[in-house]
């Protein structure tokens, strides 16, 4: 049985990982500061499992970590648009918070058991955009906005602490995650929310930027695959199985929402530009697939479920 600490356990990725770890029979200490984006409803589900313990706390303010096998850090500020408006929360959570976790691991005495492995969630955005081909784990980091810059900075801290203090780590760089439980600032739930209000969906740069979509359940399965492999001190890209322009994604959302009874053009606004917009992200994840992992969720099947869930559960 594994002992894992999961920070950001109520976020999109965090709650999927928490659910899978508990289903595996592992003991989980969930930590979350319960921000506006937290899935508070997930707490009732998790607390029903005797292997789950919850602490409400900001990772910047953590004073101690229990003995465990892994600290899985999904806690982060993650919305690019918010980082462009004000980057301070991103500096605090994504950089200072990671440094605090690193120091708490570094300071743990080793006379009782080994220090935990830090499994840290970064992002494919640290590589910057790429017009053709895909980035590998060895590609240079060229972040384009305050959010991705803060994540790249955290990656550098982890690599430096690993070398200086001999800490064990795994850095994960997933593509664009989606799934039930995503806050309504992200494209899919935001689009549904705007449609509910009869407002147009604002697509940056004419909706032409491309993203590769990765279901958070597949992301969580990648975490278990890596932990079960016992590999340490590695970086892994995690790539979804569906690459598409944002405008095509929104077309699918609109069609699901109206059951193909409405014209797409009536519900979009293509007049907006985003500073530092990345045109296309793409990563090569052969390294992870060599461990036996594959994304299995099919976007065209999942999108209708997510749109329906968002329609039924309005979220401020």
N, C-alpha and C positions, 0 to 999 in steps of 0.2 A: 504494500500500500504506500502511495506517495503522500507526502505532506506538501501542499502548495499554498503560497500566499498569492492572491490575485488582486492587484490594485486596479481601480476602475471597474469593479466587478458588476456594476449596474449599467455600464455603457453597452453600445451595440456589440462590439467584439468581446468585451469582458463578460457579458452575461451568457453569451454562447459558449465561451470557454468554461465558465463556472459550471454550467449545466452538464457539459460533457465530462468534466473532472468528477463531479458528484456521481454521475451515472456510472463512472468507472470504479466507484467505491473509494475514491481518494478523499482525504480530509482537506477541506478548503477553508482558509481564513480569507474572507472577502473584505477588502478595504475600499471605501468610496466616500468622497466628500459630498455626494448627493447634490450635484449641480442641477441646473435647469434641464440638462440633457439626460439625466439618470432615469432608468426604467424602474421606478419605485415599486411597480407591481411585481417585479421579479423577486423582491425580498421575501414575499409570502411563500413563493414556490421554494426558494432556497432554504428558508428557515424551517420548512417542513422536513428537511433532511438533517438527521442528527450529526452528520459529518460536516455541517456548515456552521461557521461562526462569523459574525459580522462586526466590523468596527467602522464607525463613521469618522473619517479623518482625511485631511488633505495630506498628500504625500510629502509636501514641503514641511509639514509639522510633525511627521512621525518621529518618535523618540526611540523606538525599539522595534526590532523584527524578531519573531519567535524562531526557534530552530525549525528548519524545514528543508526540503529538497530543492525547491524552485521558488523564486519570486518572479511571477509573471506580471510584468508592468504594462498594462494597457491604459493606465490613467494618463490623460493628455487633453489639452485644448486642440481641437482638430479642424476647425472650420476656417478655410483660407480667407474667406471674406471678412470674418471677424478679426483675423490677424492683420489685415490691411488697414482696418479702421483703428485698431489699438493693439499693439503687440505685447503689452506688458504681461498679461495673463499667460501668454505663450512662453515668454521668457521664464516666468515663475514656475509653471507646471512642467513644461517640457524640458527645461534645462536645470533650474535649481532643484526641482523635485527629483529628477533623476540623480543629480549629484548627492542629494540627501540619502536616497536609497543605496547608492554605491558606498557611501561612507558608513551607513548602518551595517551593510554586509562586511565591509572591510574591518570594522571594529568588533565583529563577533569573535569571541574566543574559540580557538580550535581544539581545546583540550577535551571537549565533550563530543563534538561531531564536526563534520566538514561544514564549511560555510556554504550557503545555498548558491545555486547557479542563478544568475540574473538572466531571465528571458525577456528581452525588451522589444516592444513593438515600435518600429520606425515606420517608414513609408517609402513607396517607390518614388515619391516626389523629391527625395533628396538627390536623385540623379539629374533632375531637370528633365526637359522634354527631349524627344528624339524623333526625327521625321521618318526614319526608316530603321529597321532592325530593332534590337532589344538590348537593354543594359544587362550586364552580368554583375555578379557581386564584386568584381574587381574594378568596375567602372568608377571614374572620378565622380565626386559629389559636386553638383552645380545647382544648388537650390535657387528657386526663382522668386520666392515670396517669404514673408516673415515666418509663416507656419513651417514650411519645409526647411528654412534655415535653422529654426529652433530644433527640429528633429535631427538635422545633420549635426548640430552642435552636441546633442546628447549622444549620438553615435560615437563621436570623437572622444567624449569623456569616457565612455565605456571602454573603448579600445586603449585609452591611456591608463585608466585605472587597472585594467587587466594586465598590462605590461608592468606597471610600477608596483602594484600590490598583489599581483598573481591571482586576481579574481577570475572566476569562471563565468562565461557569458554565452548567450545566443542572441544575435540581433536578427529580427525578422522585418522584411520590407515587402509588405503586401500591396497589391494593386487596389483599386477602388472597391471598398466593401459595401455591400448592401444586404438588407434583410429586415425582418420584422423587429421593431424596437429601435429604429433609427430616428433621431430627432428631426423635427420638421424644418431644419435649416438646410438639410441635404436634398439633392435633386429630386429623388422619387417622392418622399413624403411632402416636401415643399410644393411640388407640382400638384399633388392631390389637394393639399390645403388651399392653394390658390384657385383650383377648379371649384372647390366647394364654395368659395366666396365670389365666384364668377369674375375672377381677376385673371389677367393674362400672365403667362409664365415667361419671365425674363431670361432669355438665353444669351450668355456672353459670346461675343465674337461670332454672331450669326449661328451659334449652335454647332460650329464646325470642330471644336476641340474633341479629340478622341480619348476615351478612357477604356480600360479593361476591367470588367466587372467580376467581382469575386464574392460569392455568398459567404456570410460570416460563419455559417455552419461548416463550410469547407475550410475556412481559416482556422477554426477551432480544431478541426480534425488534423490540420497540419501541425498544430502545437503538440497534440498527443503523439503523432508520428515521430516528431523530433525527440520528444522526451523518452519515448519507448526505445529509440535507437541508441540512447545514451551518448550521443555526440555532443561535444562541448567546444566552446571557443571557435564558433563558426558564424558566418552570416548567410542567411537564406532568403532569397527572393521567393515570394508566393504570388503566382499569377493566376488570375481567373481565366475562364474559358470563353469569354465573350467580349470582343473588342468592337466598339461602335462609336459613332459621333453622338454628341449629346442631343442633337435635334432628333435623331432616330429613336433615342431612348424616350424622349418626351412624346414622340408620336405613339409609341407603344403604351405609355401611361394614359394618354388621352383616349386611345382606342379602348383600353381596358375600362376606363372610367365611364365612358358613354356607350359601351358595347358597340363600337364602330358606327355610331349614329351621328357623329359630329365631325365636321371638317377640322383637321389639325390646325390650319392656318388661322382660324378664328380665335385661337387660344394662346398664341405665342407673340412675344415682342422681341424682335431681333436687333434692337437699337443700342444695346448696352455693350460696353467694353470694360474688361477687367484689367487693371494694372498688373503687369508681370504674368499675364496669362500664358500657361503652358499649352501648346497645341496638341501634343500627344505624349502619353507615358507608355512605356512598354518595358517589361523585364523578362529575362530568360530565367526560368526556374528549374532547369534540368537537374541541378544539384539536389533540390528537394524531391523531385520525381524519382531520382535514383534510389531514394529511401522507400519508394513504394506508394507515395501519395499522389493522388490525382483529384482535381476538382470534379465533383459529380453533379452539383446542382445545375439545372438548365434554366437560363435566364428567362426564356419565353414562357416557361411553366411557372416560375416563381413570381414574376412581375404581377400577374393577375391576383395572386394570393395577397401580395403586399399592398397593392392598390385597394383591394377590398377591405383589408385590415385597417388601413389608414382612413378609409371612408367611414368605417364603423366606429372608429375611436379618434375623435377630434382631439388634437393636442395643441395647446397654446404655445 
